[in-house]
Amino acid sequence: MKLIDGWRQAWRLWSVRLSAFGVVLMGWAALTPDALLQAWNAMPVEVQAMVPENIGKAVPVLLFLGTLIARFVPQPKAAAKIEEAANGPA
């Protein structure tokens, strides 16, 4: 196995950022399972009524889809920085 060229600059890609956000969110939920319930209970009843019941099940799917979509969307600035890091300064 070999790392991609410019791997140190991969954090610039939105797919990597969304994946990292998902990892942080899942870690937070695993370490403090009651925190999500506390956050829900802290919201006003009016706001709770606007949020669909199954939103919790949709969040991981939406993050995964966002990661896939972000990977296929051109990111010229990030690509330029990664290329520059891989080849060295011009």
C-alpha positions as semicolon CSV with decimal commas, in nm:
position;residue;x (nm);y (nm);z (nm)
1;M;0,000;0,000;0,000
2;K;0,127;0,345;-0,089
3;L;-0,008;0,686;0,010
4;I;-0,125;0,921;-0,264
5;D;0,101;1,205;-0,374
6;G;0,041;1,514;-0,165
7;W;-0,142;1,320;0,108
8;R;-0,052;1,584;0,365
9;Q;-0,273;1,830;0,179
10;A;-0,571;1,593;0,151
11;W;-0,749;1,778;0,434
12;R;-0,827;2,046;0,174
13;L;-1,068;1,811;-0,007
14;W;-1,434;1,842;0,095
15;S;-1,475;1,465;0,089
16;V;-1,207;1,434;0,357
17;R;-1,360;1,716;0,561
18;L;-1,708;1,563;0,551
19;S;-1,569;1,222;0,646
20;A;-1,381;1,377;0,939
21;F;-1,698;1,555;1,052
22;G;-1,884;1,224;1,039
23;V;-1,615;1,054;1,247
24;V;-1,629;1,331;1,507
25;L;-2,008;1,318;1,518
26;M;-2,016;0,939;1,552
27;G;-1,744;0,946;1,818
28;W;-1,933;1,210;2,014
29;A;-2,252;1,005;1,992
30;A;-2,069;0,689;2,103
31;L;-1,892;0,855;2,397
32;T;-2,193;1,052;2,523
33;P;-2,509;0,875;2,404
34;D;-2,733;1,083;2,628
35;A;-2,597;1,411;2,484
36;L;-2,814;1,379;2,173
37;L;-3,123;1,326;2,386
38;Q;-3,028;1,625;2,603
39;A;-2,981;1,842;2,294
40;W;-3,321;1,730;2,163
41;N;-3,491;1,804;2,495
42;A;-3,325;2,147;2,511
43;M;-3,491;2,252;2,185
44;P;-3,822;2,437;2,202
45;V;-4,129;2,224;2,134
46;E;-4,203;2,431;1,822
47;V;-3,865;2,344;1,674
48;Q;-3,905;1,976;1,766
49;A;-4,236;1,973;1,579
50;M;-4,064;2,099;1,261
51;V;-3,795;1,827;1,267
52;P;-3,899;1,492;1,114
53;E;-3,890;1,193;1,349
54;N;-3,646;0,991;1,139
55;I;-3,386;1,266;1,100
56;G;-3,140;1,077;1,320
57;K;-3,139;0,787;1,076
58;A;-3,087;1,020;0,781
59;V;-2,781;1,206;0,913
60;P;-2,524;0,926;0,852
61;V;-2,670;0,858;0,507
62;L;-2,660;1,229;0,417
63;L;-2,298;1,257;0,535
64;F;-2,202;0,953;0,328
65;L;-2,379;1,089;0,019
66;G;-2,220;1,430;0,074
67;T;-1,879;1,268;0,090
68;L;-1,939;1,080;-0,236
69;I;-2,072;1,386;-0,415
70;A;-1,787;1,604;-0,286
71;R;-1,534;1,354;-0,419
72;F;-1,671;1,387;-0,773
73;V;-1,703;1,767;-0,773
74;P;-1,393;1,940;-0,913
75;Q;-1,198;2,131;-0,649
76;P;-0,935;2,318;-0,849
77;K;-0,785;2,514;-0,558
78;A;-0,739;2,203;-0,347
79;A;-0,606;2,007;-0,643
80;A;-0,352;2,281;-0,717
81;K;-0,230;2,284;-0,357
82;I;-0,203;1,904;-0,351
83;E;-0,015;1,903;-0,682
84;E;0,218;2,175;-0,557
85;A;0,290;1,980;-0,239
86;A;0,353;1,661;-0,436
87;N;0,590;1,823;-0,686
88;G;0,750;2,077;-0,459
89;P;0,734;2,455;-0,503
90;A;0,775;2,573;-0,861
